[in-house]
């Protein structure tokens, strides 16, 4: 299957990863364009490979917990089934895909990097079109009905390529940003050339995404490799300089910083502080906290954040106007996991993160360097997603977790040879 036409398969995989900007219909559920490739390919892979043994064990508890809370009225059956089916099919597809590549995570991750580069190429075309006033070249709404131009930023709009939000582009590019920063610091060309590395970083900066800037800071710290005082000082200095430049020159960034300060530190709930993304995260974290206090161990099941939102949102008590965003996904994977999977779900995710992270190579074996780079690149991505992206399936999230997991397994196997 994978040998039929590599370019065609790459294009299909690119669409599956990043083709969430178009939906055929939104009711009774959102049917994304990339589903027309994902579902048939998943069926073909399962027919060829079969269902892996871990699959039933992985989803048995979420299935049971979800059905119990549907019966208790803490979740809607259709919502639960939609999320459960979506996650299970996505994980099954990406697992089979990785198995098709014989669990060669370096090769699989290289494909992801190429997909990130294609996102950047589209972004370059988008930027150039905006600068010369060619609207059809930067405004893709006629082609992508779940997409929009976000005005502001450094150059007049916040770059988002074909993804619906600039933040999603920044998050999706974060593994590539880490590698690019590391390449420039270490004078290497892992996965990207020097020119590509510079372009990837510039595109991430032009998203003017706060979460993207956080990813850059984390990438710089990890890329310096040795956590000595002088390196920490250098990283902090670079980060502070970047922060002050963005704060004083990018109005979108400064307004988000100011509103976040007003909410989280001063607890000022005026219209200026609540009518933005900072309050969305604040509100959803409040909802998750309330729900977690009632159902701490297992949460209330997949898809239940929407029900919890209706029960605990501050938009019904603290503020007196309609401001309800990210009702379904919680605006953050961490927040959504708190609500829907409880302490055990969070523990499971943190175990995956801890077990998959590679900081120093054992025996300083440089033959294993690609595993370390992949691990740290995906670590940055996962941290950003936990903070800001609540959709379980968006932009290849299951794919990233699976690569992260199997990358460490491959690394450990190499050590025993």
Secondary structure, 3 states (H helix, E strand, C coil): CCCCCHHHHHHHHHHHHHCCCCEEECCCCCEECCHHHHHHHHHHHHHHHCCCHHHHHHHHHHHHHHHHHHHHCCCCHHHHHHHHHHHHHHHHHHHHHHHHCCCCHHHHHHHHHHHHHHHHHHHHHHHHHHHHCCHHHHCCCCCCCCCCCEEECCCEEECCCCCCCHHHHHHHHHHHHHHHHHHHHHCCCCCCCHHHHHHHHHHHHHCCCHHHHHHHHHHHHHHCCCCCHHHHHHHHHHHHHHHHHHHHHCHHHHHHHHHHHHHHCCCCCCHHHHCCHHHHHHHHHHHHHHHHHHCCCCCCCCCCHHHHHHHHCHHHCCCCCCCCCCCCCCCCHHHHHHHHHHHHHHHHHHHHHHHHCCCCCHHHCHHHHHHHHHHHHHHHHHHHHHHHCCCCCHHHHHHHHHHHHHHHHHHHHHHHC
